[in-house]
């Protein structure tokens, strides 16, 4: 029986985050390959965590800096261990290597954290993000994690090229697989609400994610006043999980700026509004909200960062603008011009069927997994840097973790007199 143990940074919440949707796609993929799946995490379950038991996925709660994980992973003896984000590889990768040295280690990067952090810092300083800004502390940790693993899944073609061309990561260690979907029929949108049946603008995004919050602030202070001036009866509705108090305070009905909070069913939300606004000032990876705008036939206006890694030289399903005035003009055009709106729907469908078509990825990814299962030793022999990093990480991280274990153990044990 082929087994995969997934070590998640959190329990998947596909209705709250794009990362949750990505994880469910990975789980579905390995189920198709007849893997027995165990999902683990040190995080607490939330009210919005998906019920993995329904999918026949075993769930196990694990602890950080606790040797109980050693016994667990030995008993599982998985074919593959998949780390959700590089932080979980840092925490548990050395334990996997020590207890299950023949398990394939796969890192799902979700997006490049060091890229997002560099852009965030440059955004705060209002300076252009250059290569020197990418060489930050997180980059050193994240790229070391990539080398320590046998394969890293990259969600964005832009980020794949960045790792190869700027950081000289061997291509054999990387695998580009974006969010993937069934091919859409040309008549998909015929049964969806029409242009005349939709009203208002909207924005959506998990408020735990800092770029989403900064995008809302930019909408409130810059973009929306320009749009509202031309469309005084229009409103913008702001959706997002984990709504903070500071976001609630932006609610202003006179300005048509309406804070809605969590969307229980994003498909319903996308289908009822006319235009999505996503002025993302920084970020990384693939933006789930923009994919959903294509899937549900809702044109959008976004920024270069928002559309990054998605367009693939095709016409965008709306407009990509940086200048606030141009952004507002294009938003008004989409909202008022039925021809432009409908053509944008068609453009989005083409992007899904070209860039994110499941048919283009699943077979080759399955073949890559099969190759690693058979040729793991040879594959690792070509990654000497990974061997070096695994050796030193095993020593340094192992002793630090064992020291913490001992410290925690002493706290639990009363001093004898």
Secondary structure, 3 states (H helix, E strand, C coil): CCEEEEEECCCCCCCCCHHHHHHHHHHHHHHHCCCEEEEEECCCCCCCCCCHHHHCCEEEECCCCCCHHHHHHHHHCCCEEEEECHHHHHHHHHHHHHHCCCCEEEEECCCCHHHHHHHHHHHHHCCCCCHHHHCCHHHHHHHHHHHHCCEEEECCHHHHHHHHHCCCCCHHHEEECCCCECCCCCCHHHHCCCHHHCCCEEEECCCCCHHHHHHHHHHHHHHHHHHHHHCCCCCEEEECCCCCHHHHCCCECCCCEEEEECCCCHHHHHHHCCEEEECCCCCCCCCHHHHHHHHCCCCEEECHHHHCCCCCCCCCCEEECCCHHHHHHHHHHHHHCHHHHHHHHHHHHHHHHHHCEHHHCHHHHHHHHHHHHHHHHHHHHCCHHHHHHHHHHHHHHHHHHHHHHHHHHHHHCCCCC
